[in-house]
Amino acid sequence: MKDFNYYSPTQVVFGRQSEEAVADLVKKYGGTKVLVHYGGGSAKRSGLLDKMLRLLDEGGVQHVELGGVVPNPLLSMVYKGIELCRKENVDFILAVGGGSVIDSSKAIAYGVKYDGDVWDFWDGKAVPQAALPIGTVLTIPAAGSELSDSCVITKDDGLLKRGVNSDLCRCRFAIMNPERTFTLPPYQTAAGATDIMMHTMERYFCKYQDMTLTDSLAEALLRTVKDCTIDVLRNPEDYRARAQIMWAGSLSHNNLMECGLEKDFATHRLEHELSALFGVTHGAGLAAIWPSWARYMLPRHTSRFVQFAVNVMGVENDFTSPEQTAEKGIRAMERFYKEIGMPTTIKELLGRDITDEEIELMADKCSRGNTITVGTLERLGREEMVKIYKMAK
């Protein structure tokens, strides 16, 4: 068991009509002029954006708006937000959307308080020292950014996708109404569930294996998301199942599933290069990479994969061959991915074969020119990255 320091300060307002509290919450946390940041047209089409603006007006909170955030949020949008916040003297940012909108908001919050180029934080040249306060109205359960200390941004020039972690960017509040997820397309629902599960799996597969309570919480979360994803794909307006998924998304990435353990996140780092280079959906990219990462790790960490197979995937334990039980667990996960419409290879993800040159490019970016490693279960260098990418072809 690893010593830990658990910190999760975000106020969660969960349930039907929870958006009604937005103005009071903004004022509670010091906001007087707000940047309302959002993505594409869905926030407008659903009526949520107009409702948020109306509630802010009725609550006496001034605001300016900036839309257009795309999946795998771009640095160019962050620069626009920083400029607008400074021009309008914004003192609070309200993210209306999913993980991409929240991460873009976090990056803007850092940048407003920094005199240099905000990319310095993702380039390792500086560490955030301050940030504007942020709140969110969550519409897509997936990234868990509403309760996490993480912020992932893609630099347009060179398509570099990187993350920064700091408690400074944690949301002051998160408004979460499961009804807002009823209209999510099936593919987006499935990709979000995959991301949620992977956030827990990135912590579950670690070298510390004696934190029974955290393991049990993780296994319950994974089983719940797996079952509820099937339910909502059959019945998109299943409030109970949507609520479980939404809450699991937050718990999966607020470090609760890391207590006593150690996060790995190699699969995430490998996938970042896929979504940066090809613009694929993050959750789908994770599904395409994880089975190959798992099979690469299995021979040296068999007992952990056996526990996953039995306790999460419901595989019968073949005590005469732990390796077979572990492999059955990976195959069961692949069947689940296929059932919900996720790919299990890069070819399925892209719709074509990936070239060896593209694999070499991704490995070079992921390893930053063979200068860093990723992962903690095992440290993966450029050579290991290439092997896993090729296994996933």
C-alpha positions, 0 to 999 in steps of 0.5 A, spaced: 500 500 500 502 506 498 501 512 502 496 517 499 494 525 500 487 525 498 484 532 496 477 533 492 474 540 494 469 541 488 462 542 490 457 537 487 450 539 485 447 533 482 440 531 480 434 534 476 433 541 475 440 542 478 442 547 473 437 552 477 443 553 482 448 556 477 448 564 479 448 562 486 454 558 485 458 563 481 456 568 486 458 563 492 465 562 489 466 570 488 464 570 480 462 577 478 463 577 471 463 570 467 466 567 461 461 562 459 465 557 455 462 552 451 463 547 445 459 546 438 451 547 437 449 542 441 449 547 447 445 551 443 440 546 440 438 543 447 436 550 450 441 549 455 446 555 453 440 560 453 437 557 460 444 558 463 445 565 460 438 567 463 439 564 470 445 568 470 442 575 468 436 573 473 442 572 478 445 579 476 451 576 474 455 579 468 457 574 462 461 574 456 460 568 451 466 564 447 463 557 443 467 553 438 471 548 443 472 542 439 474 535 441 481 534 443 481 542 445 486 546 441 491 551 444 488 556 439 482 557 442 485 557 449 489 563 446 482 566 444 479 565 451 485 568 455 485 575 450 477 575 451 478 574 459 483 580 459 479 584 455 473 584 459 475 583 466 473 576 467 473 573 474 470 567 473 469 561 468 463 557 467 464 551 462 458 548 459 459 542 456 464 535 457 471 534 458 474 538 452 470 544 454 472 544 461 479 542 459 479 549 455 476 553 461 482 550 465 487 552 460 484 559 459 484 560 467 491 558 467 493 563 462 489 569 464 494 569 471 500 568 467 505 573 463 508 568 459 505 563 453 500 558 457 503 553 453 509 553 457 506 549 462 505 543 457 512 544 455 515 543 462 518 550 462 513 553 467 509 550 473 502 554 474 502 558 480 495 561 479 488 560 476 481 564 475 476 560 479 472 555 474 465 552 475 462 547 470 455 545 468 456 538 465 453 535 459 458 529 457 460 524 462 467 521 460 473 525 462 472 526 469 475 533 468 469 536 473 472 533 479 480 532 477 486 536 477 487 534 470 487 538 463 489 536 456 490 540 451 492 539 443 497 544 440 495 546 433 502 546 431 505 539 430 499 536 433 502 535 440 497 533 445 499 533 453 497 534 460 498 538 466 496 536 473 495 542 478 490 543 484 489 550 482 485 548 476 479 544 480 472 546 479 469 550 485 463 546 483 460 541 478 452 541 476 450 535 474 443 533 471 443 526 468 437 528 464 442 532 460 445 526 457 439 523 454 440 525 447 448 523 447 449 519 440 450 512 442 457 512 439 459 518 444 455 515 450 460 508 449 466 512 448 465 516 454 463 510 458 470 507 455 474 513 458 470 513 465 472 505 465 479 507 463 481 512 468 479 507 474 483 501 470 489 506 469 490 506 477 487 499 478 493 495 474 499 497 478 504 494 482 501 496 489 496 490 490 494 490 498 489 496 498 483 491 498 478 497 499 480 501 493 480 495 489 473 493 491 471 500 490 474 500 483 471 493 481 464 495 483 465 502 479 467 498 473 462 493 473 456 498 474 459 502 468 459 496 464 452 494 465 449 501 465 452 502 458 448 496 455 442 499 459 442 506 456 444 504 449 438 500 449 434 505 453 437 512 452 432 515 457 434 511 463 435 516 468 437 511 473 443 508 469 445 515 466 446 517 473 450 511 475 455 513 469 455 520 470 457 519 477 462 514 476 465 519 471 467 523 476 469 518 482 473 515 476 478 521 475 478 525 482 483 520 485 479 516 489 480 510 485 488 511 486 488 511 494 493 507 496 495 505 489 499 508 483 496 511 477 499 508 470 496 512 465 500 509 459 494 507 455 492 514 455 499 517 453 499 512 447 492 514 445 494 521 446 498 521 440 492 517 436 487 522 437 492 528 436 495 525 429 488 522 427 483 526 430 479 520 433 475 520 439 479 519 445 475 513 448 475 509 442 482 510 441 483 507 448 479 501 446 483 500 440 490 500 445 488 497 451 487 490 449 494 490 446 497 494 452 494 488 457 497 483 453 504 486 453 503 486 460 500 480 462 506 475 462 509 479 468 503 481 472 498 475 471 495 475 478 492 482 477 489 480 470 486 474 473 483 479 479 480 483 473 478 477 469 474 474 475 472 480 479 470 485 473 469 481 467 465 475 471 470 470 468 471 463 471 477 462 475 481 456 472 486 455 477 490 450 473 492 456 468 492 463 471 495 465 464 488 463 461 484 466 466 487 472 465 487 472 457 479 470 458 478 477 461 482 481 456 477 477 451 471 479 455 473 486 455 474 486 447 467 483 447 464 488 451 468 494 447 465 490 440 458 490 444 458 497 445 461 499 438 468 501 440 474 498 436 479 493 439 484 495 434 487 501 430 485 499 423 478 498 426 479 505 429 481 508 423 478 504 418 485 503 414 491 500 416 496 504 420 503 505 417 510 503 420 512 510 419 506 513 423 507 508 428 514 511 429 512 518 429 507 517 434 512 513 439 517 519 437 512 524 440 510 520 446 517 519 448 519 526 446 524 524 442 526 518 446 527 522 452 522 520 457 518 514 459 511 513 460 507 508 465 509 506 472 506 498 472 512 498 467 516 504 464 515 504 457 520 507 453 520 508 445 522 501 443 516 498 448 511 504 445 513 501 438 511 494 440 505 496 443 502 500 437 504 494 432 500 489 437 494 494 436 495 494 428 
